[in-house]
Amino acid sequence: MNNMRRIGVLTSGGDAPGMNAAVMAVAQAARRHGVSLIGIKRGYNGTLCRSNNIADDMVELDLDTVLDIADQPGTYLRTARCLDFLKPEMQLRAANNIREMGVEGIVVIGGDGSYKGAQALCRQGIPCIGIPGTIDNDLAYTEMTLGYDTAVNSCVDDIRAIRATSRSHDRPAVVEVMGRHCGDIALKAAAGTGAEICIVPEVSWSIPDVAERLSRLIAGGNLRATVVVAEGAWDSMEPYDWRRVLREHNMLVHDDDPISTRFLTRVLRCLTGCEARTTILGYTQRGRQPSAYDSGFAFEAGVLAVNLLRNGIGNQVIGVKDSRVFFMPIDEALRQKRPFNLNLYNTINDL
Protein backbone atom coordinates (compact mmCIF):
# COMPACT_ATOMS: atom_id res chain seq x y z
CA MET A 1 0.00 0.00 0.00
CA ASN A 2 1.37 3.39 -1.04
CA ASN A 3 0.75 6.12 1.53
CA MET A 4 0.04 8.96 -0.87
CA ARG A 5 -1.03 12.02 1.08
CA ARG A 6 -1.87 14.36 -1.81
CA ILE A 7 -2.95 13.80 -5.40
CA GLY A 8 -3.98 16.11 -8.23
CA VAL A 9 -6.69 16.03 -10.88
CA LEU A 10 -6.91 17.91 -14.18
CA THR A 11 -9.16 18.02 -17.23
CA SER A 12 -7.53 18.55 -20.59
CA GLY A 13 -8.45 18.75 -24.26
CA GLY A 14 -12.02 19.37 -25.39
CA ASP A 15 -14.58 19.41 -22.59
CA ALA A 16 -16.78 16.33 -22.39
CA PRO A 17 -19.99 15.60 -20.47
CA GLY A 18 -19.09 13.65 -17.33
CA MET A 19 -15.75 15.33 -16.64
CA ASN A 20 -17.21 17.05 -13.58
CA ALA A 21 -18.74 13.79 -12.41
CA ALA A 22 -15.30 12.17 -12.62
CA VAL A 23 -13.72 15.03 -10.63
CA MET A 24 -16.38 14.61 -7.94
CA ALA A 25 -15.79 10.84 -7.79
CA VAL A 26 -12.06 11.47 -7.36
CA ALA A 27 -12.87 13.91 -4.54
CA GLN A 28 -15.20 11.40 -2.87
CA ALA A 29 -12.62 8.62 -2.99
CA ALA A 30 -9.82 10.92 -1.85
CA ARG A 31 -11.75 12.07 1.22
CA ARG A 32 -12.78 8.51 2.03
CA HIS A 33 -9.09 7.59 2.31
CA GLY A 34 -7.88 10.82 3.91
CA VAL A 35 -6.00 11.98 0.80
CA SER A 36 -5.69 15.69 0.04
CA LEU A 37 -6.81 16.69 -3.46
CA ILE A 38 -5.43 19.50 -5.63
CA GLY A 39 -7.43 20.68 -8.64
CA ILE A 40 -5.12 21.74 -11.49
CA LYS A 41 -6.77 24.40 -13.65
CA ARG A 42 -6.88 24.75 -17.45
CA GLY A 43 -5.25 21.43 -18.17
CA TYR A 44 -1.47 21.29 -18.34
CA ASN A 45 -1.26 25.08 -18.24
CA GLY A 46 -1.93 24.82 -14.50
CA THR A 47 1.11 22.60 -13.98
CA LEU A 48 3.35 25.36 -15.34
CA CYS A 49 2.18 27.83 -12.66
CA ARG A 50 2.44 30.91 -14.83
CA SER A 51 -0.42 32.87 -13.26
CA ASN A 52 0.18 35.75 -10.89
CA ASN A 53 -1.80 33.91 -8.23
CA ILE A 54 -1.17 30.23 -7.51
CA ALA A 55 -4.90 29.80 -6.90
CA ASP A 56 -5.41 30.45 -10.62
CA ASP A 57 -3.30 27.39 -11.39
CA MET A 58 -3.83 24.95 -8.54
CA VAL A 59 -6.42 24.93 -5.80
CA GLU A 60 -7.26 22.67 -2.89
CA LEU A 61 -10.47 20.76 -3.61
CA ASP A 62 -12.67 19.41 -0.85
CA LEU A 63 -15.84 17.40 -1.29
CA ASP A 64 -18.05 20.33 -0.27
CA THR A 65 -16.51 22.39 -3.09
CA VAL A 66 -17.28 19.88 -5.85
CA LEU A 67 -20.28 18.03 -4.42
CA ASP A 68 -22.78 19.79 -6.65
CA ILE A 69 -20.83 19.81 -9.92
CA ALA A 70 -21.36 16.18 -10.98
CA ASP A 71 -24.46 16.93 -13.05
CA GLN A 72 -23.04 20.10 -14.60
CA PRO A 73 -21.86 20.18 -18.23
CA GLY A 74 -18.41 21.46 -19.15
CA THR A 75 -15.51 21.24 -16.73
CA TYR A 76 -15.32 23.01 -13.37
CA LEU A 77 -11.50 22.98 -13.57
CA ARG A 78 -11.58 24.56 -17.06
CA THR A 79 -9.53 23.32 -19.99
CA ALA A 80 -7.20 24.85 -22.57
CA ARG A 81 -4.52 23.95 -25.08
CA CYS A 82 -0.95 23.99 -23.83
CA LEU A 83 1.48 23.77 -26.74
CA ASP A 84 4.37 24.64 -24.43
CA PHE A 85 3.89 21.31 -22.69
CA LEU A 86 5.24 19.59 -25.81
CA LYS A 87 8.70 20.92 -24.89
CA PRO A 88 10.82 18.64 -22.63
CA GLU A 89 12.04 21.59 -20.56
CA MET A 90 8.42 22.57 -19.81
CA GLN A 91 7.58 19.00 -18.84
CA LEU A 92 10.45 19.07 -16.34
CA ARG A 93 9.26 22.43 -15.02
CA ALA A 94 5.74 21.08 -14.61
CA ALA A 95 6.98 18.03 -12.73
CA ASN A 96 9.01 20.21 -10.36
CA ASN A 97 6.00 22.47 -9.74
CA ILE A 98 3.85 19.44 -9.00
CA ARG A 99 6.38 18.13 -6.49
CA GLU A 100 6.66 21.54 -4.84
CA MET A 101 2.90 21.44 -4.25
CA GLY A 102 3.35 18.09 -2.53
CA VAL A 103 1.34 16.29 -5.20
CA GLU A 104 2.44 12.66 -5.54
CA GLY A 105 0.19 11.45 -8.37
CA ILE A 106 -2.27 12.89 -10.89
CA VAL A 107 -5.58 11.82 -12.41
CA VAL A 108 -5.73 13.09 -16.01
CA ILE A 109 -9.15 13.30 -17.66
CA GLY A 110 -8.94 13.82 -21.42
CA GLY A 111 -8.22 12.32 -24.85
CA ASP A 112 -5.11 11.00 -26.58
CA GLY A 113 -3.32 14.36 -26.48
CA SER A 114 -3.96 14.54 -22.74
CA TYR A 115 -2.68 10.99 -22.38
CA LYS A 116 0.56 11.92 -24.14
CA GLY A 117 0.96 14.70 -21.57
CA ALA A 118 0.42 12.11 -18.84
CA GLN A 119 3.10 9.94 -20.47
CA ALA A 120 5.50 12.86 -20.27
CA LEU A 121 4.79 13.38 -16.56
CA CYS A 122 5.24 9.66 -15.94
CA ARG A 123 8.69 9.88 -17.53
CA GLN A 124 9.43 12.70 -15.08
CA GLY A 125 8.54 10.43 -12.17
CA ILE A 126 4.96 11.65 -11.55
CA PRO A 127 2.57 8.66 -11.51
CA CYS A 128 -0.55 9.33 -13.60
CA ILE A 129 -3.88 7.61 -14.16
CA GLY A 130 -5.85 8.50 -17.29
CA ILE A 131 -9.64 8.63 -17.60
CA PRO A 132 -10.79 8.81 -21.26
CA GLY A 133 -12.71 12.08 -21.45
CA THR A 134 -13.57 12.81 -25.10
CA ILE A 135 -16.87 12.77 -26.97
CA ASP A 136 -15.29 11.43 -30.18
CA ASN A 137 -14.80 7.87 -28.86
CA ASP A 138 -11.46 7.81 -30.66
CA LEU A 139 -9.33 5.92 -28.12
CA ALA A 140 -8.80 2.38 -29.41
CA TYR A 141 -8.23 0.58 -26.12
CA THR A 142 -11.69 1.28 -24.67
CA GLU A 143 -15.15 0.53 -26.03
CA MET A 144 -16.52 3.85 -24.77
CA THR A 145 -15.02 7.18 -23.78
CA LEU A 146 -16.48 9.55 -21.22
CA GLY A 147 -18.95 11.92 -22.92
CA TYR A 148 -19.54 9.83 -26.05
CA ASP A 149 -22.88 8.41 -24.92
CA THR A 150 -24.16 11.88 -24.02
CA ALA A 151 -22.99 13.30 -27.35
CA VAL A 152 -24.75 10.57 -29.31
CA ASN A 153 -27.97 11.02 -27.33
CA SER A 154 -27.77 14.77 -27.92
CA CYS A 155 -27.39 14.26 -31.67
CA VAL A 156 -30.22 11.73 -31.77
CA ASP A 157 -32.58 14.18 -30.03
CA ASP A 158 -31.65 16.97 -32.43
CA ILE A 159 -31.79 14.85 -35.58
CA ARG A 160 -35.22 13.54 -34.61
CA ALA A 161 -36.43 17.13 -34.30
CA ILE A 162 -34.86 18.02 -37.66
CA ARG A 163 -36.47 14.98 -39.32
CA ALA A 164 -39.87 16.07 -38.00
CA THR A 165 -39.45 19.41 -39.76
CA SER A 166 -38.11 17.66 -42.87
CA ARG A 167 -41.28 15.56 -43.02
CA SER A 168 -43.43 18.65 -42.59
CA HIS A 169 -41.78 20.47 -45.50
CA ASP A 170 -40.84 17.51 -47.72
CA ARG A 171 -37.21 18.46 -47.93
CA PRO A 172 -33.96 16.63 -47.06
CA ALA A 173 -31.61 17.62 -44.25
CA VAL A 174 -27.83 17.58 -44.05
CA VAL A 175 -26.68 17.46 -40.43
CA GLU A 176 -23.07 17.88 -39.30
CA VAL A 177 -21.99 16.26 -36.04
CA MET A 178 -18.61 16.27 -34.29
CA GLY A 179 -15.81 13.83 -35.08
CA ARG A 180 -12.61 15.16 -36.65
CA HIS A 181 -10.90 11.81 -37.20
CA CYS A 182 -13.50 9.41 -35.86
CA GLY A 183 -17.00 8.91 -37.26
CA ASP A 184 -18.51 7.06 -34.30
CA ILE A 185 -20.88 9.88 -33.31
CA ALA A 186 -22.16 10.19 -36.88
CA LEU A 187 -22.47 6.43 -37.21
CA LYS A 188 -24.45 5.86 -34.01
CA ALA A 189 -26.58 8.97 -34.46
CA ALA A 190 -27.48 7.89 -37.99
CA ALA A 191 -28.34 4.39 -36.81
CA GLY A 192 -30.37 5.76 -33.91
CA THR A 193 -32.51 8.03 -36.08
CA GLY A 194 -33.00 6.03 -39.25
CA ALA A 195 -30.90 8.49 -41.26
CA GLU A 196 -30.49 7.34 -44.86
CA ILE A 197 -26.91 8.47 -45.59
CA CYS A 198 -23.86 8.62 -43.31
CA ILE A 199 -20.49 10.17 -44.21
CA VAL A 200 -17.43 9.59 -42.02
CA PRO A 201 -13.64 10.21 -42.14
CA GLU A 202 -12.83 6.48 -42.16
CA VAL A 203 -14.47 5.63 -45.50
CA SER A 204 -13.81 7.17 -48.90
CA TRP A 205 -16.85 8.87 -50.44
CA SER A 206 -17.75 11.15 -53.33
CA ILE A 207 -20.21 13.99 -53.78
CA PRO A 208 -21.63 12.52 -57.03
CA ASP A 209 -22.34 9.22 -55.26
CA VAL A 210 -24.12 10.94 -52.37
CA ALA A 211 -26.11 13.04 -54.85
CA GLU A 212 -27.10 9.95 -56.82
CA ARG A 213 -28.25 8.13 -53.69
CA LEU A 214 -30.20 11.17 -52.53
CA SER A 215 -31.83 11.46 -55.96
CA ARG A 216 -32.91 7.81 -55.80
CA LEU A 217 -34.43 8.35 -52.38
CA ILE A 218 -36.36 11.40 -53.59
CA ALA A 219 -37.52 9.58 -56.73
CA GLY A 220 -38.76 6.75 -54.52
CA GLY A 221 -40.89 9.14 -52.49
CA ASN A 222 -38.53 9.83 -49.59
CA LEU A 223 -38.57 13.61 -49.66
CA ARG A 224 -37.22 14.07 -46.14
CA ALA A 225 -34.02 11.96 -46.25
CA THR A 226 -31.28 12.81 -43.75
CA VAL A 227 -27.55 12.95 -44.50
CA VAL A 228 -25.41 12.76 -41.33
CA VAL A 229 -21.87 14.09 -41.83
CA ALA A 230 -18.95 13.85 -39.40
CA GLU A 231 -17.05 17.16 -39.27
CA GLY A 232 -13.81 15.50 -40.39
CA ALA A 233 -15.32 13.67 -43.37
CA TRP A 234 -13.66 16.05 -45.83
CA ASP A 235 -10.38 14.19 -45.35
CA SER A 236 -11.88 11.10 -47.02
CA MET A 237 -13.75 12.89 -49.82
CA GLU A 238 -12.72 11.99 -53.35
CA PRO A 239 -11.55 14.92 -55.53
CA TYR A 240 -14.43 16.73 -57.20
CA ASP A 241 -14.82 20.17 -58.80
CA TRP A 242 -17.69 21.26 -56.56
CA ARG A 243 -16.91 24.96 -57.05
CA ARG A 244 -17.62 24.58 -60.76
CA VAL A 245 -21.05 23.12 -59.99
CA LEU A 246 -21.93 26.09 -57.76
CA ARG A 247 -20.71 28.62 -60.30
CA GLU A 248 -22.76 26.96 -63.05
CA HIS A 249 -25.80 27.57 -60.86
CA ASN A 250 -24.81 31.19 -60.21
CA MET A 251 -23.86 30.56 -56.58
CA LEU A 252 -21.09 32.62 -55.01
CA VAL A 253 -17.92 30.70 -54.15
CA HIS A 254 -14.26 31.72 -53.95
CA ASP A 255 -11.23 29.72 -55.02
CA ASP A 256 -9.91 29.59 -51.45
CA ASP A 257 -13.23 28.48 -49.91
CA PRO A 258 -12.74 25.02 -48.35
CA ILE A 259 -15.42 22.39 -48.71
CA SER A 260 -17.83 22.44 -45.78
CA THR A 261 -21.21 21.03 -44.87
CA ARG A 262 -22.93 24.21 -46.02
CA PHE A 263 -21.24 24.02 -49.42
CA LEU A 264 -22.00 20.28 -49.65
CA THR A 265 -25.70 21.02 -49.12
CA ARG A 266 -25.64 23.68 -51.85
CA VAL A 267 -23.97 21.27 -54.28
CA LEU A 268 -26.53 18.56 -53.48
CA ARG A 269 -29.31 21.06 -54.15
CA CYS A 270 -27.76 21.82 -57.54
CA LEU A 271 -27.27 18.16 -58.47
CA THR A 272 -30.62 16.83 -57.22
CA GLY A 273 -32.97 19.80 -57.47
CA CYS A 274 -34.06 19.29 -53.86
CA GLU A 275 -34.47 21.96 -51.19
CA ALA A 276 -32.02 20.47 -48.69
CA ARG A 277 -31.20 22.40 -45.51
CA THR A 278 -28.05 22.42 -43.37
CA THR A 279 -27.84 22.10 -39.59
CA ILE A 280 -24.50 22.11 -37.76
CA LEU A 281 -25.00 20.79 -34.24
CA GLY A 282 -21.61 21.99 -32.96
CA TYR A 283 -20.98 22.45 -29.25
CA THR A 284 -24.47 21.35 -28.27
CA GLN A 285 -22.94 17.87 -28.18
CA ARG A 286 -20.35 18.87 -25.59
CA GLY A 287 -22.43 21.16 -23.42
CA ARG A 288 -25.10 18.69 -22.32
CA GLN A 289 -25.79 17.27 -18.89
CA PRO A 290 -24.11 13.83 -18.77
CA SER A 291 -26.24 10.78 -19.44
CA ALA A 292 -26.75 8.09 -16.81
CA TYR A 293 -24.16 5.93 -18.57
CA ASP A 294 -21.50 8.66 -18.61
CA SER A 295 -22.21 9.62 -15.00
CA GLY A 296 -21.92 5.99 -13.91
CA PHE A 297 -18.70 5.45 -15.85
CA ALA A 298 -17.26 8.68 -14.40
CA PHE A 299 -18.02 7.48 -10.87
CA GLU A 300 -16.40 4.07 -11.32
CA ALA A 301 -13.39 5.48 -13.16
CA GLY A 302 -12.77 8.26 -10.60
CA VAL A 303 -12.87 5.87 -7.65
CA LEU A 304 -10.65 3.33 -9.42
CA ALA A 305 -8.12 6.03 -10.32
CA VAL A 306 -7.68 7.04 -6.67
CA ASN A 307 -7.43 3.41 -5.54
CA LEU A 308 -4.74 2.70 -8.13
CA LEU A 309 -2.62 5.66 -7.01
CA ARG A 310 -3.06 4.73 -3.34
CA ASN A 311 -1.83 1.23 -4.14
CA GLY A 312 1.30 2.54 -5.84
CA ILE A 313 0.03 1.79 -9.35
CA GLY A 314 0.63 4.54 -11.89
CA ASN A 315 1.14 5.04 -15.61
CA GLN A 316 -2.23 3.42 -16.34
CA VAL A 317 -5.43 4.37 -18.18
CA ILE A 318 -8.98 3.32 -17.37
CA GLY A 319 -11.46 2.06 -19.93
CA VAL A 320 -14.52 -0.10 -20.54
CA LYS A 321 -14.53 -3.61 -21.99
CA ASP A 322 -17.56 -5.90 -22.07
CA SER A 323 -19.39 -3.30 -19.96
CA ARG A 324 -16.82 -3.53 -17.17
CA VAL A 325 -14.30 -0.91 -16.09
CA PHE A 326 -10.66 -2.00 -16.34
CA PHE A 327 -7.16 -0.49 -16.47
CA MET A 328 -4.06 -1.04 -18.56
CA PRO A 329 -0.63 0.60 -19.16
CA ILE A 330 -0.87 3.96 -20.90
CA ASP A 331 1.92 3.11 -23.36
CA GLU A 332 0.14 -0.03 -24.50
CA ALA A 333 -3.20 1.75 -24.76
CA LEU A 334 -1.84 4.46 -27.05
CA ARG A 335 -0.27 1.87 -29.38
CA GLN A 336 -3.59 0.19 -30.13
CA LYS A 337 -5.32 0.80 -33.46
CA ARG A 338 -8.98 1.71 -33.42
CA PRO A 339 -11.30 -0.54 -35.46
CA PHE A 340 -14.14 1.04 -37.41
CA ASN A 341 -17.57 -0.60 -37.56
CA LEU A 342 -17.69 -0.92 -41.34
CA ASN A 343 -20.57 -3.39 -41.17
CA LEU A 344 -22.85 -0.85 -39.44
CA TYR A 345 -21.73 1.87 -41.85
CA ASN A 346 -22.59 -0.28 -44.88
CA THR A 347 -25.91 -1.31 -43.37
CA ILE A 348 -26.98 2.31 -42.84
CA ASN A 349 -26.03 3.37 -46.35
CA ASP A 350 -27.28 0.22 -48.10
CA LEU A 351 -30.71 0.37 -46.50
matplotlib code that plots the C-alpha trace (Angstrom):
import matplotlib.pyplot as plt

x = [0.0, 1.4, 0.7, 0.0, -1.0, -1.9, -3.0, -4.0, -6.7, -6.9, -9.2, -7.5, -8.5, -12.0, -14.6, -16.8, -20.0, -19.1, -15.8, -17.2, -18.7, -15.3, -13.7, -16.4, -15.8, -12.1, -12.9, -15.2, -12.6, -9.8, -11.7, -12.8, -9.1, -7.9, -6.0, -5.7, -6.8, -5.4, -7.4, -5.1, -6.8, -6.9, -5.3, -1.5, -1.3, -1.9, 1.1, 3.4, 2.2, 2.4, -0.4, 0.2, -1.8, -1.2, -4.9, -5.4, -3.3, -3.8, -6.4, -7.3, -10.5, -12.7, -15.8, -18.0, -16.5, -17.3, -20.3, -22.8, -20.8, -21.4, -24.5, -23.0, -21.9, -18.4, -15.5, -15.3, -11.5, -11.6, -9.5, -7.2, -4.5, -1.0, 1.5, 4.4, 3.9, 5.2, 8.7, 10.8, 12.0, 8.4, 7.6, 10.4, 9.3, 5.7, 7.0, 9.0, 6.0, 3.8, 6.4, 6.7, 2.9, 3.4, 1.3, 2.4, 0.2, -2.3, -5.6, -5.7, -9.1, -8.9, -8.2, -5.1, -3.3, -4.0, -2.7, 0.6, 1.0, 0.4, 3.1, 5.5, 4.8, 5.2, 8.7, 9.4, 8.5, 5.0, 2.6, -0.6, -3.9, -5.8, -9.6, -10.8, -12.7, -13.6, -16.9, -15.3, -14.8, -11.5, -9.3, -8.8, -8.2, -11.7, -15.2, -16.5, -15.0, -16.5, -18.9, -19.5, -22.9, -24.2, -23.0, -24.7, -28.0, -27.8, -27.4, -30.2, -32.6, -31.7, -31.8, -35.2, -36.4, -34.9, -36.5, -39.9, -39.5, -38.1, -41.3, -43.4, -41.8, -40.8, -37.2, -34.0, -31.6, -27.8, -26.7, -23.1, -22.0, -18.6, -15.8, -12.6, -10.9, -13.5, -17.0, -18.5, -20.9, -22.2, -22.5, -24.4, -26.6, -27.5, -28.3, -30.4, -32.5, -33.0, -30.9, -30.5, -26.9, -23.9, -20.5, -17.4, -13.6, -12.8, -14.5, -13.8, -16.8, -17.7, -20.2, -21.6, -22.3, -24.1, -26.1, -27.1, -28.3, -30.2, -31.8, -32.9, -34.4, -36.4, -37.5, -38.8, -40.9, -38.5, -38.6, -37.2, -34.0, -31.3, -27.6, -25.4, -21.9, -18.9, -17.1, -13.8, -15.3, -13.7, -10.4, -11.9, -13.8, -12.7, -11.6, -14.4, -14.8, -17.7, -16.9, -17.6, -21.1, -21.9, -20.7, -22.8, -25.8, -24.8, -23.9, -21.1, -17.9, -14.3, -11.2, -9.9, -13.2, -12.7, -15.4, -17.8, -21.2, -22.9, -21.2, -22.0, -25.7, -25.6, -24.0, -26.5, -29.3, -27.8, -27.3, -30.6, -33.0, -34.1, -34.5, -32.0, -31.2, -28.0, -27.8, -24.5, -25.0, -21.6, -21.0, -24.5, -22.9, -20.3, -22.4, -25.1, -25.8, -24.1, -26.2, -26.7, -24.2, -21.5, -22.2, -21.9, -18.7, -17.3, -18.0, -16.4, -13.4, -12.8, -12.9, -10.7, -8.1, -7.7, -7.4, -4.7, -2.6, -3.1, -1.8, 1.3, 0.0, 0.6, 1.1, -2.2, -5.4, -9.0, -11.5, -14.5, -14.5, -17.6, -19.4, -16.8, -14.3, -10.7, -7.2, -4.1, -0.6, -0.9, 1.9, 0.1, -3.2, -1.8, -0.3, -3.6, -5.3, -9.0, -11.3, -14.1, -17.6, -17.7, -20.6, -22.9, -21.7, -22.6, -25.9, -27.0, -26.0, -27.3, -30.7]
y = [0.0, 3.4, 6.1, 9.0, 12.0, 14.4, 13.8, 16.1, 16.0, 17.9, 18.0, 18.6, 18.8, 19.4, 19.4, 16.3, 15.6, 13.7, 15.3, 17.0, 13.8, 12.2, 15.0, 14.6, 10.8, 11.5, 13.9, 11.4, 8.6, 10.9, 12.1, 8.5, 7.6, 10.8, 12.0, 15.7, 16.7, 19.5, 20.7, 21.7, 24.4, 24.7, 21.4, 21.3, 25.1, 24.8, 22.6, 25.4, 27.8, 30.9, 32.9, 35.7, 33.9, 30.2, 29.8, 30.5, 27.4, 24.9, 24.9, 22.7, 20.8, 19.4, 17.4, 20.3, 22.4, 19.9, 18.0, 19.8, 19.8, 16.2, 16.9, 20.1, 20.2, 21.5, 21.2, 23.0, 23.0, 24.6, 23.3, 24.8, 23.9, 24.0, 23.8, 24.6, 21.3, 19.6, 20.9, 18.6, 21.6, 22.6, 19.0, 19.1, 22.4, 21.1, 18.0, 20.2, 22.5, 19.4, 18.1, 21.5, 21.4, 18.1, 16.3, 12.7, 11.5, 12.9, 11.8, 13.1, 13.3, 13.8, 12.3, 11.0, 14.4, 14.5, 11.0, 11.9, 14.7, 12.1, 9.9, 12.9, 13.4, 9.7, 9.9, 12.7, 10.4, 11.7, 8.7, 9.3, 7.6, 8.5, 8.6, 8.8, 12.1, 12.8, 12.8, 11.4, 7.9, 7.8, 5.9, 2.4, 0.6, 1.3, 0.5, 3.8, 7.2, 9.6, 11.9, 9.8, 8.4, 11.9, 13.3, 10.6, 11.0, 14.8, 14.3, 11.7, 14.2, 17.0, 14.9, 13.5, 17.1, 18.0, 15.0, 16.1, 19.4, 17.7, 15.6, 18.7, 20.5, 17.5, 18.5, 16.6, 17.6, 17.6, 17.5, 17.9, 16.3, 16.3, 13.8, 15.2, 11.8, 9.4, 8.9, 7.1, 9.9, 10.2, 6.4, 5.9, 9.0, 7.9, 4.4, 5.8, 8.0, 6.0, 8.5, 7.3, 8.5, 8.6, 10.2, 9.6, 10.2, 6.5, 5.6, 7.2, 8.9, 11.2, 14.0, 12.5, 9.2, 10.9, 13.0, 9.9, 8.1, 11.2, 11.5, 7.8, 8.4, 11.4, 9.6, 6.8, 9.1, 9.8, 13.6, 14.1, 12.0, 12.8, 12.9, 12.8, 14.1, 13.9, 17.2, 15.5, 13.7, 16.0, 14.2, 11.1, 12.9, 12.0, 14.9, 16.7, 20.2, 21.3, 25.0, 24.6, 23.1, 26.1, 28.6, 27.0, 27.6, 31.2, 30.6, 32.6, 30.7, 31.7, 29.7, 29.6, 28.5, 25.0, 22.4, 22.4, 21.0, 24.2, 24.0, 20.3, 21.0, 23.7, 21.3, 18.6, 21.1, 21.8, 18.2, 16.8, 19.8, 19.3, 22.0, 20.5, 22.4, 22.4, 22.1, 22.1, 20.8, 22.0, 22.5, 21.4, 17.9, 18.9, 21.2, 18.7, 17.3, 13.8, 10.8, 8.1, 5.9, 8.7, 9.6, 6.0, 5.5, 8.7, 7.5, 4.1, 5.5, 8.3, 5.9, 3.3, 6.0, 7.0, 3.4, 2.7, 5.7, 4.7, 1.2, 2.5, 1.8, 4.5, 5.0, 3.4, 4.4, 3.3, 2.1, -0.1, -3.6, -5.9, -3.3, -3.5, -0.9, -2.0, -0.5, -1.0, 0.6, 4.0, 3.1, 0.0, 1.8, 4.5, 1.9, 0.2, 0.8, 1.7, -0.5, 1.0, -0.6, -0.9, -3.4, -0.9, 1.9, -0.3, -1.3, 2.3, 3.4, 0.2, 0.4]
z = [0.0, -1.0, 1.5, -0.9, 1.1, -1.8, -5.4, -8.2, -10.9, -14.2, -17.2, -20.6, -24.3, -25.4, -22.6, -22.4, -20.5, -17.3, -16.6, -13.6, -12.4, -12.6, -10.6, -7.9, -7.8, -7.4, -4.5, -2.9, -3.0, -1.9, 1.2, 2.0, 2.3, 3.9, 0.8, 0.0, -3.5, -5.6, -8.6, -11.5, -13.6, -17.4, -18.2, -18.3, -18.2, -14.5, -14.0, -15.3, -12.7, -14.8, -13.3, -10.9, -8.2, -7.5, -6.9, -10.6, -11.4, -8.5, -5.8, -2.9, -3.6, -0.9, -1.3, -0.3, -3.1, -5.9, -4.4, -6.7, -9.9, -11.0, -13.1, -14.6, -18.2, -19.1, -16.7, -13.4, -13.6, -17.1, -20.0, -22.6, -25.1, -23.8, -26.7, -24.4, -22.7, -25.8, -24.9, -22.6, -20.6, -19.8, -18.8, -16.3, -15.0, -14.6, -12.7, -10.4, -9.7, -9.0, -6.5, -4.8, -4.2, -2.5, -5.2, -5.5, -8.4, -10.9, -12.4, -16.0, -17.7, -21.4, -24.8, -26.6, -26.5, -22.7, -22.4, -24.1, -21.6, -18.8, -20.5, -20.3, -16.6, -15.9, -17.5, -15.1, -12.2, -11.6, -11.5, -13.6, -14.2, -17.3, -17.6, -21.3, -21.5, -25.1, -27.0, -30.2, -28.9, -30.7, -28.1, -29.4, -26.1, -24.7, -26.0, -24.8, -23.8, -21.2, -22.9, -26.1, -24.9, -24.0, -27.4, -29.3, -27.3, -27.9, -31.7, -31.8, -30.0, -32.4, -35.6, -34.6, -34.3, -37.7, -39.3, -38.0, -39.8, -42.9, -43.0, -42.6, -45.5, -47.7, -47.9, -47.1, -44.2, -44.1, -40.4, -39.3, -36.0, -34.3, -35.1, -36.7, -37.2, -35.9, -37.3, -34.3, -33.3, -36.9, -37.2, -34.0, -34.5, -38.0, -36.8, -33.9, -36.1, -39.3, -41.3, -44.9, -45.6, -43.3, -44.2, -42.0, -42.1, -42.2, -45.5, -48.9, -50.4, -53.3, -53.8, -57.0, -55.3, -52.4, -54.9, -56.8, -53.7, -52.5, -56.0, -55.8, -52.4, -53.6, -56.7, -54.5, -52.5, -49.6, -49.7, -46.1, -46.2, -43.7, -44.5, -41.3, -41.8, -39.4, -39.3, -40.4, -43.4, -45.8, -45.4, -47.0, -49.8, -53.3, -55.5, -57.2, -58.8, -56.6, -57.0, -60.8, -60.0, -57.8, -60.3, -63.1, -60.9, -60.2, -56.6, -55.0, -54.1, -53.9, -55.0, -51.4, -49.9, -48.4, -48.7, -45.8, -44.9, -46.0, -49.4, -49.7, -49.1, -51.8, -54.3, -53.5, -54.2, -57.5, -58.5, -57.2, -57.5, -53.9, -51.2, -48.7, -45.5, -43.4, -39.6, -37.8, -34.2, -33.0, -29.2, -28.3, -28.2, -25.6, -23.4, -22.3, -18.9, -18.8, -19.4, -16.8, -18.6, -18.6, -15.0, -13.9, -15.8, -14.4, -10.9, -11.3, -13.2, -10.6, -7.7, -9.4, -10.3, -6.7, -5.5, -8.1, -7.0, -3.3, -4.1, -5.8, -9.4, -11.9, -15.6, -16.3, -18.2, -17.4, -19.9, -20.5, -22.0, -22.1, -20.0, -17.2, -16.1, -16.3, -16.5, -18.6, -19.2, -20.9, -23.4, -24.5, -24.8, -27.0, -29.4, -30.1, -33.5, -33.4, -35.5, -37.4, -37.6, -41.3, -41.2, -39.4, -41.9, -44.9, -43.4, -42.8, -46.3, -48.1, -46.5]

ax = plt.figure().add_subplot(projection="3d")
ax.plot(x, y, z, "-o")
ax.set_aspect("equal")
plt.show()
